[in-house]
C-alpha cells in the first residue's frame, strides 16, 4: 500500500452520491404529500355534497 503525504490528503475531495435509501425516503415524502392532498380533496368534496355519514 502506498503512503500519501499530508499535503496530498488535504487535496482529496469526496464525491456525493444519491443512494437508494435517500431516493426511497424522498419518494416516500412526495407520496405522503399526494396522499394527504387526495384525502383532503375527498373530505372537502364529501362535505360540500353533504355525503357525510352521521355520527351515532
N, C-alpha and C positions, 0 to 999 in steps of 0.2 A: 504494500500500500504506500502511496506517495504522500509525504507530509506537505501541507500547504502552509505558507508563511502567513503571519497575522495580517500583513498588508493585503494579500490576496483574499483572505477571509472577509475583510471589510468590503470588498468589491462584489461579493456574491449577492445577487438579487434573486429572491424567491418568487416563484410564479403563483398565480392564483388559479384554481380550477373549481368548476362547479361540479360538486359530487352529486351522486344520485340522491343522497339524503337531503341535501339542500334543495334540490329541484323538487323532490317529493313534498317537502314542507311548504314550498312556495305554491305548488299546485293545490295542496290542501287548504291553504289560506284563501286562495281565489275561489275554490269550490265552496267554502264556508260563506263567503260573501254572496255568491249566487244563490245558495240555498236560503240564506236569510232574506234576500230580495224576493225570492219566489214565495216564501211563506208570508211575508209582509203584504205582497200584492194580493195573494189569495185571501188573506184576512180582510183587507180593505174591500175587496170585491164582495165577499160574503156579507160584510156589514152594510155596504151601500145597497145591496139587493135584498136585504132583510132575510137572508137564508141562514140564520144562526140557530143552532139547536138550543132549546130552552133549558135553563138550569133547573134541577129538581128542587 
